[in-house]
């Protein structure tokens, strides 16, 4: 097989590492991990964000775990339980403000098949068409809120970077704190909540949605691996993950022509499967909607200092003939 891989930190100067991690064992294991954004990384002064710790630690766990060939065909529940247990042990000695967590998308090459296991919104595309990726509903809620916050603030902050900085602060740390810090007016808070309720009123109880927006994205950890709640979602954070939104499927090797693994730093997928196709698609999105508030709405926007997110892609092309 031909293997191509690319990963780019969100920091434009490329001097600071991002939160993605990659695992490549040719002919055996290919995986990407996307650590959750740590809004406190700049004040923790530890040299590593909680997201980077999570993605790199889980990647190392997977490398060791799948060195035992028997694990490749174990149940997804068993595999994720072992990963979570080992990660919890590794994280117990850390002191992050925001608990570390990460996604996972792993492809395991077996004798006749390729197995795909995915938890979170890191995805896999097979033969340029079949997509295996779960988008959790809670992200739609926080994206709606973030776009509404942006539009409430845009007349106040003419500098696009400053506008994004304040929008992101309010999105991640919450409108309640922003109101106390006088970053947003009471009327704007009510407008943000109105827009969120208009679009997502049937998703979950109003009081839970309101609490999420007022307390910010940092509070969504409340719903991590919480299966009984409509805002619940699976993640690798050391607790036992849900299984109802975990993807576990098998593809015949005979039918496999191309396989791509990608993080959510790529908001849209290209028609082609080469790295250059993914990068061209990425910069098209940047050109069309730099702030990520119109055509390509997202929970974060780009600035002159940062792309809106880290991005990583592994592209495999199977031999023909």
Secondary structure as GFF3:
##gff-version 3
##sequence-region A 1 321
A	DSSP	beta_strand	2	8	.	.	.	ID=ss1
A	DSSP	beta_strand	20	25	.	.	.	ID=ss2
A	DSSP	beta_strand	29	34	.	.	.	ID=ss3
A	DSSP	alpha_helix	41	44	.	.	.	ID=ss4
A	DSSP	alpha_helix	50	65	.	.	.	ID=ss5
A	DSSP	three_ten_helix	69	73	.	.	.	ID=ss6
A	DSSP	alpha_helix	76	91	.	.	.	ID=ss7
A	DSSP	beta_strand	104	109	.	.	.	ID=ss8
A	DSSP	beta_strand	113	119	.	.	.	ID=ss9
A	DSSP	beta_strand	123	126	.	.	.	ID=ss10
A	DSSP	beta_strand	130	132	.	.	.	ID=ss11
A	DSSP	alpha_helix	137	153	.	.	.	ID=ss12
A	DSSP	alpha_helix	160	173	.	.	.	ID=ss13
A	DSSP	alpha_helix	175	180	.	.	.	ID=ss14
A	DSSP	alpha_helix	186	200	.	.	.	ID=ss15
A	DSSP	alpha_helix	206	215	.	.	.	ID=ss16
A	DSSP	three_ten_helix	217	223	.	.	.	ID=ss17
A	DSSP	beta_strand	247	252	.	.	.	ID=ss18
A	DSSP	three_ten_helix	253	255	.	.	.	ID=ss19
A	DSSP	beta_strand	258	262	.	.	.	ID=ss20
A	DSSP	alpha_helix	275	288	.	.	.	ID=ss21
A	DSSP	beta_strand	311	317	.	.	.	ID=ss22
###
